Amino acid sequence: MRVCWSAGGRLSVPVRALARSGRGVPVDRVLTLVAVTVYLDHAATTPVRPEVAARYAQELTRVGNPSSLHSAGRDARRRLEEAREQLAAAVGAEPAEVIFTSGGTEADNLALKGGYWARRTADAALRTVAVSSVEHHAVLEAAEWLGTHESADVRRLRVGGDGVLDLAHAEEVLGRGGVAVVSVMWVNNETGAVQPVREVAALAHAAGVPVHSDAVQAVGHVPVDFAGSGLDAMSLSGHKLGAPVGTGALVARRSFGLEPVEHGGGQERGVRSGTLAVAGACALALAVESAVAEQAAEATRLRRLRDRLVAAVVATLDGVTLTGPAIDVPGGDDARRHPGIAHLTVEGADADALLLGLDMAGIAASSGSACHAGVQEASHVLLAMGRDAERARSALRFSLGRTTTDADVDAVVSALPAVVENARRAHATRRSSRAASSGRTGGGHTPLASAGSSGGQV
Ligand SMILES: Cc1ncc(COP(=O)(O)O)c(C=O)c1O
């Protein structure tokens, strides 16, 4: 089945209709149904940009391994290096600092594990890995793995009730010494909170510690200048900004020591092996360049849509509040937010029921946190912000993007009251049946998806 995007972000789903004529002759027709899907999950993945799809398709018709010496190989190498320059220029880095990866997860693992091993090899006393407590699992699990398998001492850096890093705690941890590497994400994928990465870099450098940032939700959404940030390394992912899934990069200063995580031909700076994906690199570089070029104007457009959505929902629904740094209120700091992420807490409702209800209304949204075997987990981000487990399961994330329009916001505003009412009713029923069968524990959450769904944080 072909699924394509129409202007305005609606899914156009051509379906093969196997109709039969009156005389029983099969008529194989292709009908185009325009489903009323409103896609507001751009932080999970966003459509490939048309110019990027065209560039990618063009590259797929070419042959040549950039490591080969013949002219096809040399030509592939030239295109790859041009992509490296294009990407570097867009994010304020040097071409030699770009290490192409398969995405954000790989880049995060390389930075955390590779950075830790390089530092510990240089000085066996450097065993602490400091990460913010609201990191994506790609960073958290990499750090925890180092704790379990490499005797690392993992320190989680605290955040405040708004999800923004507690700099005093970071300073305290860095001041204790023995820190191999520190990692603080640029923008949180659930709440949209922008972290003070420049301040963290300054603190880390004062303590002689290299600093990495997961900038997967930042590049193309907020201004990102690698050189000006003071960071030693940052991760980015193609499918969050209009390139295909499976593309990404770790941007790392030459001075940031890295040991390889996987071993092979050592194609990328000797630290990342595997035949170089020229088509993916070209698509990624173009997507980053386009997204960065449009970032300021797009942020202004999305902020207006996001603020309209939040204002309308909060005004009409009791017990629905915006999570994270305030917007458009006295003292609110909009520079501390991703322009397209609206993260709401819906008192007395479970995320899975809300998402299912929205889906039935043709609206794709997310809770932003992991879902395992179809059951919504309490978000570790919200728990770190001081929420109790129940409120940490009441999250609803609308993430707006390039295809989002006013009509999408209107659709949410009109559908949400009924969805919330139903979800609250289901929650109350579940609570009372749990209370009635006191003693029995576990369960109680409606599976979000059918059997066979797997976990994953978006
Ligand atoms: C903040 C953050 N980091 C890392 C990742 C993982 O990136 P990828 O899907 O490219 O592996 C994601 C994806 O959801 C993310 O939001």
The ligand as a Gaussian input file, in Angstrom:
#p B3LYP/6-31G(d) Opt

LIG

0 1
 C       16.199000      12.941000      22.115000
 C       16.370000      11.714000      21.280000
 N       17.548000      11.100000      21.251000
 C       17.767000      10.006000      20.511000
 C       16.760000       9.455000      19.751000
 C       17.035000       8.231000      18.936000
 O       17.293000       8.609000      17.580000
 P       17.149000       7.529000      16.418000
 O       15.711000       7.196000      16.312000
 O       17.697000       8.229000      15.201000
 O       17.995000       6.372000      16.805000
 C       15.490000      10.045000      19.767000
 C       14.357000       9.436000      19.016000
 O       13.239000       9.401000      19.465000
 C       15.302000      11.223000      20.535000
 O       14.113000      11.837000      20.580000

